[in-house]
């Protein structure tokens, strides 16, 4: 990032906690993005001040790296991404109110999600822009990325064949593609349009190695599609009506001793979340019920809350699981 980008130079000094200003001094790109968001939407100042004041140095370092990637993905459209973050915060509040009143998610079927969310291109554009910004603004999201980097990728066997189901913004896929120990790198998405968007994202991230991105339905996968040593299934289960069948497909695609990284939020209402899981333990039980052995776990509460508080008040907890198939 150019040295001309200062952490809070364009932000009113009274607008953000002084200790947070100092925190950003070594992390110019992260500070720049936080500044831009706070300037456009002062209502986030308190939330983001607390979020980064409480962050570990390792988290700040990762968020600064992610901020550089977000700027590369956003290009000249950064204002639209900043507006997108406002958008998802507003709709999350609406979904949270429904969840509190009814103790369930609002939508129940993929058909409903298609009608209300996925078929609305303008809505989806803002939604996806905002979710990308949340990768640094929400500590549970950046913690999941750190878990993936530290606990999943380095422990895969040498020259592992990698598959990500639903690569989306490309941040996880990019990490695997940058891993010199990786063998083949493949991504599947149900939507051809999403595949093209992922390809564009990877071009913006300057991924230079060979990889495959294909329009493929996980539920249609067969033995002819090959088998993999490492599969990423991140923030997908909550969008499905048939999570058990999805895990069965994942297991069938893994070689003996293969590993899967699963990231799924519990108590996390959102416009397209269908499958409600109410505790981290339910996630572990679900994964184990399909014959996986749990290797590693991480439970990351909603930003600015402790894990105990998130459990008590039924707030979002992002659950990361590394699970292994029977074998060597």
N, C-alpha and C positions, 0 to 999 in steps of 0.2 A: 504494500500500500504506500502511496506517495507520502512523504514526510509533511506535505502541506496539509494533510488531514489531521486536525487536532482533536483530542478527545471531547472537549466540551467548549471549544472556542466559539461556536455559534449558538450556545445555549445560555440563557440568563443564569448567572451564577446563583441567584436566589431560588432557582427552580428545582435544583437537585441537591441532595444531601452532600455536604462538603467532603465527607469521608468517601463517598462514591466517586466524586471527582478525582480524588487522589488514587483510588483503586484503578481508575481507567488510564492513569498516566503511562504505564508500560504497554497498554493495549489500545492503540489508537483507533483501529478499525472498529472494534466493539464499541468504544466510546462514541465514535462517529454515528453508528447506527442508533444507539440509544438516544443520542442528542437529536437526531432527525425525528425519531418517533415522538420524543417528548415535546419538541417544538411544534409538531403537527397536532399532537393530542396531549395537552398538558394533564389530562385526567389520569394518564399512566405514570406520572412522575413518582408518586408515592410508592406504587407497586414495584416499579423498576428499581427505585432507590433501595428498597428493602431487599429485593431479589439479589442485586449485585453486591450490596454491603455484606450480605451473609455468605457470599460465594467463596469457595476455596480457590486458591491460586491455580490449581490444575483445571478447575472448571472455567475460570476466566481465560486461561490460555487456550483451551479448546474453543470457547465461544468466540475468541478473537479470530481463530483460524476459520471457524464456521462463518463468521461475519464477512471475511474476505470471499468465501465461496458464495454467500448470498449476494454480495455486490456483483460478483461475476454473473450469477444467474439473472439478477434483476436488470443489469445494464442500465439503460436510460429510463427504465420504467420503475425505478425505486419508489417514487411517490405512490404508484399503484399498489406496491407491496406494503407500504406504510398504511395506506387506506385499508388494505386487506386485513391488516392486524386489527384495526378498529372494528371491521366488519365481523370477524370471528369472535371478538370479545362480546359484541352486542348479541349475536345469535346464541353464543354459549350461555349468556344470562337467561335468555328466553327458554332454552332447553333445560337449564338448571331449575327454573321455577316449575316447569312441568314435572320434572323428576321429583322435586321435593313434595309436590302436591299429590302425586299419584304413585310414587315409589317404583316407577318403571320408566323405560325409554318411550318416547312418543311414537316412533315408527317401529313396526314389527317385521316388515317384509322388504325384500329387495325391490319388489314392484313399487312399493310406496316410495322407497328411496330414489328410484329412477324417476318417478313422476315428479317428486318435490325438489330433488337436489340435482341428480346427475344429468338430467335432460335440460337443465337451465344453465346455459353456457356462461352467462354473465355472473350468475351466482357462484358457479364452480370456479371461475377465474379468481374472484375475490377470495373465496374460501381457501383455495390452494395457495394464493399469495400470502394470506394471513398465517396459514399453517407453516409455511417456510420460515417466516419471521419468528414463530413460536419456538423454533428449534434452538434459539438462543434466549429468548425472553422468558421461557418457561423452564425452570430448573429441572423438572422431571424429564423434559425432552432432552436437554443437553446431558443429563445424567445417564439416560438410556444410550445415547451415542457413545459416551465414555465407556460404559459397560461393554458395548459391542466392540469397541476398539481394543480394550484391555483384556476382556475375558473370553471373547469368541474368536476373533480372527487369529491371534497369535498361537492359539492352541489347536488349530486345525492341522491335519497331517500335511506333510510336505507335498507340494504340487497338487493340492486339493482342487477338485472340480466343484465350482461354486454356482449356486442358483439363488436368485432373489425373485420371489413372487410379489409383483407389484412394486417395481423400483421407484416409481413416482418422481420426486425431485432429484433423485440420483445421488444423494449424499452418502448413503450406505453403500450403494453399488460402486461409487467412486473410490471408497476406502478399499474395497476388495480388489478393484482394478489396479490400485496403487501398491498392492501387496506383492512384493517380489517372490513370495513363497507360493502364490496362487498359480493353479494351472489354468483350466478353462474358466471363463466368466460368462454366465448366461443370465438373462432376465426375461421373465414372462409377465405379460399383462393381458387382461381380458380384452381391453380396448385398443384397436389399431391406432386411434388418435393419441391415446396415452403413451403408446410405444414411441410414436414420433416425438412427443413432448419430452420423453425421457432421453431420446437420442440427442435432441437439441440441448438439453441440460448438460449431458456429458460432453458435448462439443464445447460448450461454454466453460466447463470445468477442465478443459484441455486433457481429457483422457486419451492417451495415445496408443495404448495397447489394444490388441484385438479382443473383441467381445461380441456376444450375440444378444440382441434384444428382439423378442418375438411376440406376436399376438397369439397367446395360448391360454386356454382355460384350464386351470389346475384340475378341475373335476373331470376333464376329458383326457388327462395324461395317461399314457400307457407305457408298457415296458420299452416300446420302440423309442420313446423320448429319452432313454438313457437313465443312468442313476448318478447320484452326486455324493460328494463327501461332506458338503456343507450347504445348508439351505437357510436362507433368511426369510422369515415370515413375520414382518414387523408391521404392527397396526393394521392387521387384516381381519383377524378373528372377530373383532367387534362389529364388523360390517357384514357378517355372514348369518344366514339362517341355519346353516348346517355345519357348525364348527367341528363336530366329531368327525364327519366325513372328510373335512379338509385335513385334519390331523392324520387320518388314515392314509390319505393320498401322499402327504408329506413323508410319512414313514415308508411307504412303498417306493418312494423315489430316492431314499437314502440307502447307501451301501451299508453293509454291516459295520458297526462302529462309527457310522456317520453322525454328524452333529447338526442340530437345528437351533437357530436363534429365534425365539418368539418374544415379541413385545406386544402386550395387550393391556389396555387400561381397565381398571375396575371402577365402578360407580362414576362413570364418565359420560354424562349425557352430551350428545352432539347431534346435529341434524341428520347424519347418516349412520349413527350407531344403532345396531339392532340387537345384538347379543349382549345381555347384561350379566356381568359377573360381579359378585358382591364382595369378594375378598381375595387377597393373594393366594390363600390356601385353596380356594376353589380352582384357581388357574393351575396350580401344581397338581391337584387331584385329577383335573381334566387331562392334562398332559400324560400323567402316569397311567391313566386308565387305558391309554392307547398303546401301551407297551414300551414307552420311553423310560429311560432312567434319568432322573434329574441330576445334572452335574453342577450347575451354578445358578444362583438366583440373585436378583436385585429388586428391591421394592423402593420406589421413588415417589414420595408424596407430592401433592399439588404445591406449587410455588408458594413459599413463605409459610408453609405449615410443616409441623413435625409429622413423622409417621404415626405416632400415637394419636395426634389430633385428627389426622386424616381418617384413621380407623374409627375413632369415636364419632365423628360427625359425618361419616360416609361420604368423604370427599375423594376426588380422583387420586388413585395410586397407579402409577405406571409400573407394570410387573414385567421384568425381563427374566427369561428362562433360557438356559442352555441345556438341551436335553440330547441324549445319546441313544442310538438304536442298539439292540443286542448285537454283540460281535466282538471283534478284537479290541 
